[in-house]
Structures are given as structure tokens and as C-alpha cells.
């Protein structure tokens, strides 16, 4: 039996008072195809705060109290009996999102197929900032079928997903439009944004046009407004909802949830169809093969991590609170070691 414990940032319940704090939890035991990683850094993502509200309770199965976080970088300390790609001492990074385990802890268990060797030119903090935003951007731009010469609108360009996906879209040869506040105009331009709208001064839907794809990164009516800037045949891939029936079916959710998600997205679907625009909701998934490709782009210097603030492990809760303010330029990271 495993009697050892480790410190982890957990939450105990959904809703207004999730009771986030450090708990001593059992050190995870390894399955044959898993590796045990001493976490050196973990980044926080908006979805971490969204999970607390309970909005993803029907989709993401967690046993409470649950360890928070999904992005990590660290050093392998032990490998399962069937693991061949990694050994103790290897530096890796990974996303363990939606696996029922967490990353903001002293140790984390990672399935072998999701772990990737840490890019040699990044430190642990930089590497931990990448998996969720990297995979989200990769999957969203793929889903939008973005090609060289096309135009993609990525609002909130100075945020975590924004800073990564602007760079990735430029690497793919696309033209990029974004929104940001006055203080971040230079940052998003330096990442490659071609058309930058200062949302404090102008409404993007009044000044942009002729776009092929939109990444939905901002809640509220921004998704509907973005219909105005798309060409017929264009695509919206939303990362913030509304959820749709196709997503429910892909997750094999029950009939009631499929119906509810269909209702939630009915209005945007109707408006999009009228203009020959395709709408879909995307829930990024961990993928070791894609993360390997992303690691190559990072090592080649095509994409650079953008980090706003680093919190020590004991201030991990404050890192989540800071992220929730929605003003970070790039990523917020928790450093354990």
C-alpha cells in the first residue's frame, strides 16, 4: 500500500464557495503505462476557474476533493512497467486535462502517450505555460481548416490562447486580426498580428471584414458580432461556448444533455446558417503527438512562450484569483521548484 502523501491544491465543492486550499493527498500509484512526475511548474487556465462553478460537471468527471490544474512541466521520478519512451530523470511537459487528476501538486501521474520531452530551450516555467494554450490553438486552427493566405480573427490577443494562436496562425501563413486594450497593442503586434483593434476605442465588427475564420475566445455577444466580419463559407470555432449538440454527441453524453446543448447553441446556429457560416464548439483534448509538433516549433524559435506572472506554489490559489481578473498578458504559472 502507498502510505506516502504529497501537497496538492484541491477544491471540495462546486459553486460559490469551492473551498480551495492545500490538502495532503496520497501520492499517486502508477498504472503500467504511466509515469510519475515531480512537478516543477504548472500553469493555470480559465477552464480551471470555470470547472469550480460546476458548469462542466456533466462533462468532466471529478471525485471531490479534486486536485486542480492540467498543465505541467517536471522531472520523471518513476515509470510504469510497460513504459518504454521515458526514464527517471527525463524532463517532460504535458496536459492531463480531463483525466480526473490534477497538476497543481508536488507530483502528478501522466499517461506515457501524453508526455513529451521538454523543449531544451525552455525552462520549466516556460514549458508549463504551453500545453493547454498550445493544444487549444493547434486544434482550433486545424478545426477551422486555416490555410496560408486566409484571414483569422483571434480576439483577446494578449491572453493565454491569444498570444499562442496569433504566433501559430502567422507560422501557418495566415493574416491575423485581434482585439486588445491600448496598453497591449505593441505586444500583439510584436507577436505578428496584422490588424489590431483597440476595443476601448472601436468596435471590431465595425472596422474588420473579409475574414475566413474566427476563434471564439471571449464570452458574451462577441461570437454573434463576429458573424459580421466573416465571408460566406467562413467558420467560427468557439472555445467559450455556447456548447452544441455535436459536442454532446462526440462526448457520448445522454439525450437530455444533447438536447440542452442544442438549445444553448440554437440562436448562433440559426444566425450562422443564414450567412453560410459554420459554428462549432471546441473542447481541447490532451494529445502527445500534437504536443510533440508544438515542441518542435518552440525549439525552432517559431513560437515563444508569453508569461505574465509567476506565483510560488504556496500562492497557487492567488494565481487562480489573478487569472480570473482577466487582465493577464500571456500565461500565469505556478512554480513548485
N, C-alpha and C positions, 0 to 999 in steps of 0.2 A: 504493500500500500504506500501511496505517496503522502507523507505527512508534512512535507515542506510547504511553506506559504510564501507568497510574494505580495507586494503592494500593487493595487490597481485602482484606477479611477472608475467608480461604479455609480449607477443610478438605481434607485429602489422602486420607483413607481412612475407611471405616465401622468402627464397633466401639469398643473400649475406648480406643484412642489415635488419635483422628482427626487429630491434628497440626494444630490450629487456629492460625493466625497470619497476619500481614500478608504479602502477596505483591505484587510488581509484575506486573500483568497488562496485556495490550494494551487500549488504550482501545477501547470497543465501536464497531463500524461500524454505521451506520444502514441499515435497510431503508426502503423508500418510505413505509410507514405508521407509522414510529416517530419518537419524539422522544428526544433526548439530554438528560439532566437532571443538573445539578450537584447532588449530594445534600447537603442542609443537615442533615438528621436522618433516622435510620432507627430503627424500634423493633424490639425482639426479642420473639419469641413462643415459647411452649412447643414448638410444632412444630419450631422451629429445632434445639432440643436432641434432639427425637425423631428427626429426619432423620439426625443423626450416628450413632445406634445402628444404622442400616441397616434399621429396621423398615418404612420406606416405600420401600425400594429397588425392589421390584417395581412400585411405583405412580408414583413421581416419578423421571423420567429425568434424571440429572445426569451431566455429564462432570467427572471429578475431575482436578485440584483444582477445587472449585466455590466460587463466592462465596456467602456466607451472607446470610440475611435477605430479607424480601419487602416490608416496609412502608417507604415513603419519602415525604419531602417535600423539594422543592428547586426550582431555577430552570431553566427550559428554556434550553439554550445553542445547540441546533441542531435543525432539523426535517427530516424526510424529504421527498422530492419530492412526495408526494401528501397531505401533512398540511395541513389547512385550519383546524382548530379552535385551534391553538396557534402562538405565535411566540416567538422568542428573547426572554427577559426575563420570560415568564409564570411565576408561582409556582404549582406544582401539587402534588397528592399522589396516591398510587396504591398499589395492591397489585400486585406482579408475582409472586405466589406461583405455583409450579408451572409457570413458564415456562422453567425451566432456567437462569435468570440470577439475580443477587443484588443486594441493596440496600445492604449494608454496604460501601460503596466510595465513592470520590470522585465517580464518575459512574455512571449507570445508564441503560439503554435501556428505554423504556416504550412499548408499543403505544398509538397515539393513542386508541383506543376505551376504554382502561382508565384514562387520565389524567383528572383533574378539577381545575378551578381550586381553589386552596387557599381555604378559608373565610377571609374578610377579618378576622374577629375572632379567629383563631387564629394563633399564631406557628408557626414550622416544627416545633419540638419537639412542640407540641400536635397539629399536623396529622399528623405522622408516627406518632403513637400510635394513630391511629384505624382505618386501612383493614382490617386483619385482624380486630380485635375487632368493628368496626362491621359488616362484611360477614358475619361468622360469626353475630352476634346477629340481624341482619336476616334472613338465610336460614333460621336455625334457628327463629325465631318464626313466619316465614311457613310453613315446612315443618310446624310444629305447628298451623298454622291458628288461631293465637291471636286471640281476639276480645275486644272490650270486655266487662268483667264476668266474664270467666273468671279462673281462678287458675293461675299458673305457678310452679313451683318451680325456682329458679336457685341451686344450691349454690355454695359458694365465692364469695360475693357481693363480696368485696373484691379479687378477682383482676381481670385484664385484661378477660376476657369478662364476668365478673360485674358489674363496675362499669358497663359499657356496656349490657348487656342488661337490667339492672334498670331503668335510665332509659328504655330503648326500650319495654319492656313496660308501664311506667307511662304513657308517652306514648300507647300503643295502648289505654289504658283498662283494663288487666288489674290484678288483685291479685297481689302478688309475695311469695313466701316464699323465704328464703335461710338459709344457714348461714355462720357466720364465727366467729372467735375473739373472746374478751372485748374485746380492745383495738380491734376494728374494728366493734363493734355500732353505735356512733354514726355511723360513716362510711356503712354500708349503709342505715341509717335515713334519713340525710340525702339519699341517692340515691332514696329512695322505697319501700324495702322495707317491707311491711306486717307480715309475720310473720318474726321473726328468731330463729333457734335458735343459741345458743352451743354449738358442737359439743363444747367441752371439758366442758360441764356436762350436756348432754342429747343423746339420740339423736333425730334429726329424725323418723324413722319412727314414734316413739312419741308425738310431740306434734302432728304435722301431719296433715291429712286433707282429702278432698274436692277434690283438685287435678285440673285438666283436662290439664295438660301439665308435663313435666319436661325441662329441658335437662341432659343428662349432661355435667358439666364436671369430674367427679372420678373418677379411676381406682379400681379395686378393686371392693368389693362394694356401693358406694353406688348403682349403677344397679339392682341387684336389690332393694335395700332400698326404693328409690323406688317400686316396684310397690305397696307397702303404702299409699302416700298418694294414689294415683290413683283416680279414679272409673272404673267400666267405660266403655269408649269413649274413654279417655284416651290420651295419646301420650307416648312417650319419644323425644326426638331426642338421640342421643349424639354428642358431639364427640370422645370419647376412646376409642371402641371399646366392645365388640368390633365389628370390621368384619363386614359381612354380604354375602350373595350379590348382593343388589340393587345394592349399591355396586360390586361387581366387574363386574357386567353393564353398569352405566352407564359405567364406565371402559373397557369392552370388553377386560377382562383375559381371560387364557386360561382354559380349562376347569379346569385344576388349581387356579389361584388362586381361581376362583369356588367350587369345592368346599371349599377350605381355609377361606375366609372364611365359608362356610355352616356349617362345623363349629364355627368360633370363636364364632359367634353362636347356635348351636343351643339352648343352655340358656336364654338370656334370651328367645329367640323362643318357646320352649315355655312358659315361665313367664308371659310376657306374654299369649300366646294364651288360656291358661287363664282369664285375668281380663278378656278382651276389651280388651286394651291393644295398641296398635301400637308396635313398636320399629323405629327405623331409625338408621343411622349417617350422619352428615353431614360432608363434607369441603368446607369453604368454598372458593368459587372467586372469582377476581377478577371484578368486574362494574362497569364505569364508570357505567352507568345507575343502579344501586343506590347507588353511592358518591355520585353527584350528589344523590340524595334525602337521603342521610345528611348531606351538606354543608349542605343547606337546614335540616335540624333543628339542626345545630350553629350556623349563622348566626342562627337564630331564638332560640337560647338554650334550646331544649327539652332538649338533651343537652350535658353538659360533659365534656371530657376529664378523666380522673383519672390523674395521673402520680406515680409513686412516687419514681423516681430517674433522674437524667440522667448518663450517663457520657461523657467526651470520646472522640473517635474512637479515639485510641491505646489506650483501655481497653475496646474493644468485646468482647474475649474475656472480660474480667471481668464485663461486663454479662450475658453468657450464663450465666456461673457463678452470678451473683447471682440471676438469674431461676430457675435450676434449684433453688435452695433452697426455692422455692415460698412465700415469705412476703411477696411484694411487694403493696402496696396500690395497685391500678391498674397502670399500664404502666411498663416500663423502656425508656428511649430512649437512643440513641447520637447525640451531636451532633457533626457534622463541622465546621460553620462557626458 
